[in-house]
Amino acid sequence: MASSKALDGGWGWVIVAASFTAQLLAYGAPQSVGVLYPEWLHAFQEGKGMTAWVGSLVAGVGLIASPICSACVDNFGARPVTIFSGVMVAGGLMLSAFAPNVQFLIFSYGIVVGLGCGLVYAATLTITCQYFDKRRGLALGIVTTGTSVGAFIYATAQNELVTLYGLDGCLLIIGAIALNLMACAGFMRPLDMPGYYLKRKAALERHAEMQILEKSQPDHLSGSSASTQEKTLTTKELLITMDGVDAGVRVEKTTMGFLARLGIAKVIKKKKRAYSKYTSSTYEILQDQVMVAFCIGVFLFSLGAYPPVLLIEDVAQSQGLVEEVGLIPLVSIGAIAACVGKLVLGILVDLRWIQSIYLYTFTMYAGGLVLLLIPVTKSYVGLQILSAILGFFSGNWSITSYVTTKIVGLERLTQAHGIVMFFGGFGIMLGPPVVGWFFDWTQSYDLAFYFSGSCVLLGALVLSLLTLPCYHGNSAPENDKPDVCYTTACDKVASVA
């Protein structure tokens, strides 16, 4: 549970700056991976579908693994997780410089870097939530724009680095820059002790009490053969040594074995009960018609709208609109537009007369129409405009949490948001390879983007139809927006898209 000492300022703004920089360093390269996609195609001579797995995995793995990443932050704290993620992101990027084939690149760049980014995302949002209460929305808005700003900067930087030092040199340099994530972690001073330390401390204190109790009893009652001159460890000494087993307590092995078996049985029973409760709750959430429609909409939007982020540069080159990546890449234009879209849509959703789920549906319709226009655009300026418009409406990720809250309520927000993120991550993983396979099949991106646009429009149609009041009897007016009250760090993290 977050500390009641949330400052809403002071060191909290240092946390915001560190978290913003961490997301910029972690997501800058993956979000602008479209600049490297043509280089990988030329270097490895693999199909576009196979090569597209690299960019799709680095974006989707972190979302799919978000429950695991949040659990790591909850147990170990934001600082250790950020340090470890810095090693993963930097190591994955540098290892990718020595990739002999696309399959190795899928592992080093797609999976390793993707998991590292997921850990950074969970850690930065959690530590920001702990330091802010009244200004939490502003703080989180600043932090989450780090991904878009990073994509804007890294797209141009990677383009220049590839020109100067080649593909391998570019990956080595941006990997070295990513090591600064560990420096960002140094500023993440925790307000609360992480879960693993609290559990360890409680276990050590129990052992210390057992020792004192055993030593205070006569030898014939305690059953201990320890000498009266044996030194008794204090609780402080136990915490320093972090030794919760050998605390000087002499207990018969048969008793220890029985207690161990009993403890294991209790843990198994407790875990089984928690798993059963989680499964039952998930089933109840998916019984909601609007929730199912929203998950389908998020999946289809991610499936169709993410491929341009990865493939738009190759689209321009394959159509002969540009010989090489421009000074300001299309990826950079889309990234800065997405940053603006997140802020604008976040402001609009707070207006009492706007229903968040219909606003999200509108962004899907607009994004689908833009995707259908990409194949018929025959100028580079046209692609720049479409990239900006699509990037703006792709900022609808910032309102997914509001929509989820309206559907399931605050009590089930954490679990429901995890389900939505799973569908979104699954769509992101599949989108670019599917578009690449269409190109390998037809030698043109036209059919691929018609397919992508159709998927997004289909998702918008399903979402708009199944959320109409005549189809959903339990629809509550969104004008009555209750105050959000978070009880755990997980709830706070889940409330941010």
C-alpha positions in Angstrom: 0.0 0.0 0.0 1.3 3.4 -0.9 2.6 5.5 1.9 0.4 8.3 3.3 3.4 10.6 2.9 2.7 11.2 -0.8 4.2 14.6 -1.4 2.6 16.0 -4.6 5.8 17.9 -5.1 9.4 18.2 -3.8 11.3 15.0 -4.5 8.2 13.8 -6.4 9.1 16.0 -9.3 12.6 14.4 -9.3 10.8 11.0 -9.6 8.8 12.4 -12.5 11.9 13.5 -14.3 13.7 10.2 -13.7 10.7 8.2 -14.8 10.2 10.3 -17.9 13.9 9.8 -18.8 13.7 6.1 -18.1 10.7 5.6 -20.4 12.5 7.7 -23.0 15.7 5.6 -22.8 13.8 2.3 -22.7 11.1 2.9 -25.4 13.0 5.2 -27.7 14.6 2.5 -29.7 11.7 0.0 -29.8 9.1 2.6 -30.7 11.2 3.8 -33.6 12.2 0.3 -34.7 10.7 1.1 -38.1 13.8 3.0 -39.0 15.9 -0.2 -38.6 13.4 -2.5 -40.4 14.6 -1.7 -43.9 18.2 -2.2 -42.8 17.4 -5.7 -41.4 15.6 -6.6 -44.6 18.7 -5.7 -46.6 21.2 -7.3 -44.1 19.5 -10.7 -43.6 17.5 -11.1 -46.9 14.6 -12.6 -45.0 10.9 -12.2 -45.8 9.1 -9.1 -44.6 6.8 -11.3 -42.5 9.6 -13.0 -40.6 11.6 -9.8 -40.1 8.5 -8.0 -38.8 8.4 -10.3 -35.8 11.3 -8.4 -34.3 9.4 -5.1 -34.0 6.1 -6.8 -33.1 7.5 -8.8 -30.2 9.4 -5.9 -28.7 6.1 -4.0 -28.5 3.8 -6.8 -27.5 5.8 -8.9 -25.1 5.9 -6.2 -22.4 2.2 -5.7 -22.6 1.4 -9.5 -22.4 3.8 -9.9 -19.4 2.5 -6.7 -17.6 1.0 -8.7 -14.7 4.4 -10.4 -14.1 6.2 -7.1 -14.3 3.8 -5.4 -11.8 4.3 -8.3 -9.4 8.1 -7.9 -9.6 7.8 -4.2 -8.8 5.4 -4.9 -5.9 7.8 -7.5 -4.4 11.2 -6.0 -5.1 10.6 -2.3 -5.5 11.0 0.2 -8.4 14.7 0.8 -8.0 16.0 -2.8 -8.2 13.6 -3.6 -11.1 14.7 -0.5 -13.0 18.4 -1.4 -12.6 17.7 -5.0 -13.8 15.6 -3.7 -16.7 18.5 -1.4 -17.7 20.7 -4.5 -17.9 18.1 -6.3 -20.0 17.4 -3.4 -22.4 21.1 -2.4 -22.9 22.2 -6.0 -23.1 19.5 -6.9 -25.6 20.4 -4.0 -27.9 24.1 -4.6 -27.8 23.6 -8.4 -28.3 21.5 -7.6 -31.4 24.5 -5.9 -33.0 26.1 -9.4 -33.2 22.9 -11.2 -34.5 23.8 -13.7 -37.3 20.2 -14.0 -38.4 16.7 -12.8 -37.9 15.8 -15.7 -35.5 18.5 -14.6 -33.1 17.3 -11.0 -33.5 13.8 -12.0 -32.5 15.2 -13.3 -29.2 17.7 -10.6 -28.4 15.7 -7.5 -29.6 12.1 -8.8 -29.6 12.0 -10.7 -26.3 14.9 -9.5 -24.1 14.4 -5.8 -24.9 10.6 -6.2 -24.8 10.6 -7.7 -21.3 13.0 -5.0 -20.1 10.7 -2.3 -21.4 7.7 -3.9 -19.6 9.6 -3.8 -16.3 10.5 -0.1 -16.8 6.9 0.7 -17.6 5.6 -0.9 -14.4 8.4 0.5 -12.2 8.1 4.1 -13.3 4.3 4.2 -13.0 4.3 2.6 -9.6 7.0 4.9 -8.1 5.2 8.0 -9.6 1.9 6.9 -8.1 3.5 6.6 -4.7 4.8 10.2 -4.7 1.6 11.9 -6.0 -2.0 12.0 -5.0 -3.8 15.2 -6.0 -1.5 15.8 -9.0 -1.2 12.2 -10.0 -2.9 12.7 -13.3 -0.5 15.4 -14.3 2.5 13.5 -13.1 1.6 10.3 -15.0 0.8 12.3 -18.1 4.3 13.7 -18.1 5.9 10.4 -17.5 4.0 8.5 -20.2 4.8 11.0 -22.9 8.4 9.8 -22.5 7.7 7.0 -24.9 6.5 9.3 -27.6 9.3 11.8 -27.1 11.8 9.0 -27.1 10.4 7.6 -30.4 10.7 11.1 -32.0 14.3 11.6 -30.9 15.5 8.0 -31.5 14.0 7.7 -35.0 16.2 10.6 -36.3 19.2 9.6 -34.1 19.2 6.0 -35.3 18.9 7.1 -38.9 22.1 9.3 -38.6 23.9 6.6 -36.6 23.2 4.0 -39.2 24.6 6.3 -41.9 27.8 7.1 -39.8 28.6 3.8 -38.1 26.4 1.2 -39.8 23.7 -1.0 -38.3 25.9 -2.8 -35.8 27.5 0.4 -34.6 24.1 2.0 -34.2 22.8 -0.8 -32.0 26.0 -0.8 -29.8 25.7 3.0 -29.3 22.0 3.1 -28.4 22.6 0.0 -26.1 25.3 1.9 -24.3 23.0 4.9 -23.9 20.3 2.6 -22.4 22.7 1.8 -19.6 21.7 5.2 -18.2 18.5 3.5 -17.0 20.5 2.4 -14.0 21.4 6.0 -13.2 17.7 6.9 -13.4 17.0 4.1 -10.9 19.3 5.9 -8.4 16.7 8.7 -8.0 13.8 6.3 -7.3 13.9 6.5 -3.5 11.1 4.3 -2.2 8.5 5.7 0.2 7.5 2.1 1.3 9.7 -0.9 1.8 9.2 -3.5 -1.0 7.2 -6.7 -0.2 10.1 -9.1 -0.2 11.9 -7.1 2.5 8.8 -6.8 4.7 8.2 -10.6 4.5 11.8 -11.3 5.3 11.8 -8.9 8.2 8.6 -10.5 9.6 10.1 -14.0 9.3 13.3 -12.9 11.1 11.4 -11.3 13.9 9.4 -14.5 14.4 12.6 -16.5 14.6 14.1 -14.0 17.1 11.0 -14.3 19.3 11.2 -18.1 19.1 14.9 -18.0 20.2 14.2 -15.7 23.1 11.3 -17.9 24.2 13.5 -21.1 23.9 16.3 -19.5 25.9 14.0 -18.3 28.6 12.7 -21.9 29.2 14.5 -24.5 31.4 16.6 -27.0 29.4 14.3 -30.0 30.3 11.3 -28.1 28.9 12.8 -26.6 25.8 14.5 -29.9 24.7 17.6 -28.0 23.6 21.1 -29.2 24.1 22.6 -25.8 23.6 25.2 -24.5 26.1 24.2 -21.8 28.6 27.2 -19.8 27.3 25.9 -19.8 23.7 25.5 -16.3 22.3 21.9 -15.2 21.6 21.4 -13.2 18.4 19.3 -10.1 18.6 16.7 -9.1 16.1 19.0 -6.4 14.8 21.8 -8.8 14.2 19.4 -11.2 12.4 18.2 -8.4 10.1 21.8 -7.5 9.2 22.8 -11.0 8.4 19.4 -11.7 6.7 19.6 -15.2 8.0 16.1 -16.4 8.8 17.0 -20.1 9.2 20.0 -20.4 11.5 19.0 -18.1 14.3 20.5 -20.2 17.1 17.3 -22.1 17.7 17.7 -25.8 18.2 14.6 -27.7 17.2 14.4 -31.4 16.7 14.6 -32.5 13.0 11.4 -34.4 13.2 9.5 -31.4 14.4 11.0 -29.2 11.7 10.1 -31.7 9.0 6.5 -31.9 10.2 6.2 -28.1 10.3 7.8 -27.8 6.9 5.3 -30.3 5.4 2.4 -28.6 7.1 3.6 -25.2 5.8 3.9 -26.4 2.3 0.4 -27.9 2.4 -1.0 -24.6 3.7 0.8 -22.7 0.9 -0.5 -25.0 -1.8 -4.0 -24.8 -0.4 -3.8 -21.0 -0.3 -2.5 -20.7 -3.8 -5.1 -23.1 -5.1 -7.8 -21.0 -3.5 -6.4 -17.8 -4.9 -6.1 -19.3 -8.4 -9.7 -20.5 -8.2 -10.9 -17.1 -7.1 -8.9 -15.4 -9.9 -10.3 -17.8 -12.6 -13.9 -17.2 -11.3 -13.4 -13.5 -11.3 -12.0 -13.5 -14.9 -15.0 -15.6 -16.0 -17.4 -13.1 -14.5 -15.6 -10.1 -16.1 -15.8 -11.8 -19.5 -19.5 -12.4 -19.1 -20.0 -8.6 -19.5 -21.0 -8.0 -23.1 -19.4 -4.5 -23.3 -16.2 -5.8 -21.8 -16.0 -8.5 -24.4 -16.7 -6.0 -27.2 -14.0 -3.6 -25.8 -11.4 -6.4 -25.7 -12.3 -7.3 -29.4 -12.0 -3.7 -30.4 -8.6 -3.2 -28.7 -7.4 -6.4 -30.3 -8.5 -5.4 -33.8 -7.2 -1.9 -33.4 -3.8 -3.1 -32.3 -3.8 -5.7 -35.1 -4.4 -3.1 -37.8 -3.0 0.2 -36.4 0.4 -0.8 -35.1 2.0 -2.1 -38.4 2.5 1.5 -39.9 4.7 2.3 -36.9 7.0 -0.5 -38.0 6.5 -0.6 -41.8 5.7 2.9 -42.9 9.3 3.7 -43.9 9.5 0.6 -46.0 6.1 1.5 -47.6 7.6 4.8 -48.8 10.7 3.1 -50.1 8.9 0.2 -51.8 6.6 2.7 -53.6 9.6 4.8 -54.8 8.4 7.9 -52.9 11.8 8.2 -51.2 15.2 6.6 -51.7 16.1 6.4 -48.0 14.8 7.5 -44.7 14.1 11.2 -44.6 15.7 13.8 -42.3 12.6 13.7 -40.2 11.4 10.1 -40.5 7.7 9.2 -40.7 8.1 7.3 -37.5 9.1 10.5 -35.7 6.1 12.4 -37.1 3.7 9.7 -35.9 5.4 9.6 -32.5 5.1 13.3 -31.8 1.5 13.2 -33.1 0.7 10.3 -30.7 2.2 12.4 -27.8 -0.2 15.2 -28.7 -3.1 12.8 -29.1 -2.5 11.3 -25.6 -2.7 14.7 -24.0 -5.7 15.9 -26.0 -7.8 12.7 -25.7 -6.9 12.7 -22.0 -8.3 16.2 -21.6 -11.4 15.4 -23.6 -12.3 12.3 -21.6 -12.5 14.3 -18.4 -15.3 16.4 -19.9 -18.6 15.4 -18.3 -20.6 15.4 -21.5 -18.2 13.1 -23.4 -18.7 9.3 -23.0 -15.2 7.7 -23.0 -16.2 4.5 -24.8 -17.8 6.4 -27.7 -14.7 8.7 -27.9 -12.6 5.6 -28.2 -14.9 4.2 -30.9 -14.5 7.5 -32.8 -10.7 7.2 -32.8 -11.0 3.7 -34.2 -13.3 4.8 -37.1 -10.9 7.6 -37.9 -7.8 5.4 -37.7 -9.4 2.8 -39.9 -10.2 5.3 -42.6 -6.6 6.6 -42.5 -5.2 3.1 -43.0 -7.4 2.6 -46.1 -6.0 5.8 -47.5 -2.3 4.8 -47.2 -2.3 2.5 -50.3 -3.8 5.2 -52.6 -1.4 7.9 -51.4 1.3 8.5 -54.0 3.3 11.3 -52.5 5.7 11.4 -49.5 3.9 14.5 -48.2 0.7 12.6 -48.2 2.3 9.8 -46.1 3.6 12.4 -43.7 0.1 13.8 -43.2 -1.5 10.4 -42.8 1.3 9.3 -40.3 0.5 12.4 -38.2 -3.3 11.7 -38.2 -2.9 8.0 -37.5 -0.4 8.8 -34.7 -2.8 11.3 -33.1 -5.7 8.8 -33.0 -3.3 6.0 -31.8 -3.0 8.1 -28.6 -6.3 6.5 -27.6 -4.2 4.2 -25.4 -4.3 7.0 -22.9 -8.0 6.5 -22.3 -8.3 2.7 -22.2 -8.1 2.8 -18.4 -11.1 5.2 -18.3 -13.1 2.9 -20.5 -12.2 -0.1 -18.5 -13.2 1.6 -15.3 -16.6 2.6 -16.7 -17.2 -1.0 -17.7 -16.2 -3.1 -14.7 -15.8 -0.5 -11.9 -12.8 0.2 -9.6 -13.0 -3.0 -7.7 -12.1 -5.1 -10.7 -10.0 -2.5 -12.5 -6.6 -4.2 -12.0 -7.7 -7.6 -13.3 -9.8 -6.2 -16.2 -7.1 -3.9 -17.3 -4.7 -6.8 -17.4 -7.1 -8.6 -19.7 -7.4 -5.6 -22.0 -3.6 -5.2 -22.2 -3.3 -8.9 -23.0 -5.6 -8.5 -26.0 -3.8 -5.3 -27.1 -0.4 -6.9 -26.8 -1.5 -10.0 -28.7 -2.8 -7.8 -31.5 0.5 -5.8 -31.6 2.4 -9.0 -31.9 0.4 -10.4 -34.8 -0.1 -7.2 -36.8 3.3 -6.5 -38.4 4.0 -10.2 -39.4 0.5 -10.5 -41.0 1.1 -7.3 -43.0 4.6 -8.6 -44.0 3.2 -11.9 -45.1 0.7 -10.1 -47.3 3.6 -8.3 -49.0 5.5 -11.5 -49.4 2.4 -13.0 -51.0 1.4 -10.1 -53.3 4.7 -8.1 -53.5 2.6 -5.0 -52.6 1.5 -3.3 -49.4 -1.9 -2.4 -50.8 -3.8 -5.5 -49.9 -2.1 -5.6 -46.5 -3.3 -2.1 -45.5 -6.7 -2.7 -46.9 -6.8 -5.7 -44.5 -5.5 -3.6 -41.6 -8.0 -0.8 -42.2 -10.8 -3.3 -42.4 -9.8 -4.9 -39.1 -9.9 -1.5 -37.3 -13.2 -0.6 -38.8 -14.7 -4.0 -37.9 -13.5 -3.5 -34.4 -15.1 -0.1 -34.3 -18.4 -1.5 -35.6 -18.5 -4.3 -33.1 -17.7 -1.9 -30.2 -20.3 0.7 -31.3 -23.1 -1.9 -31.9 -22.6 -3.9 -28.7 -22.4 -0.8 -26.5 -25.6 0.8 -27.6 -28.2 1.1 -24.8 -30.6 -1.1 -26.7 -28.1 -3.9 -26.6 -26.8 -3.3 -23.1 -29.3 -2.9 -20.4 -26.9 -2.2 -17.6 -25.4 0.9 -19.2 -24.8 3.7 -16.6 -24.5 7.3 -17.5 -20.9 8.3 -17.7 -21.8 11.8 -16.5 -21.7 10.5 -12.9 -17.9 10.1 -12.7 -17.0 9.0 -9.2 -13.8 10.0 -7.5 -11.1 7.5 -8.0 -9.8 6.0 -4.8 -6.8 3.6 -5.1 -6.0 1.1 -2.4 -2.9 -0.6 -3.7 0.0 0.2 -6.0 -1.3 -2.4 -8.4 -4.6 -0.5 -8.7 -2.7 2.7 -9.5 -0.5 1.1 -12.2 -3.6 -0.5 -13.8 -5.3 2.8 -14.0 -2.8 4.1 -16.6 -2.8 2.9 -20.2 
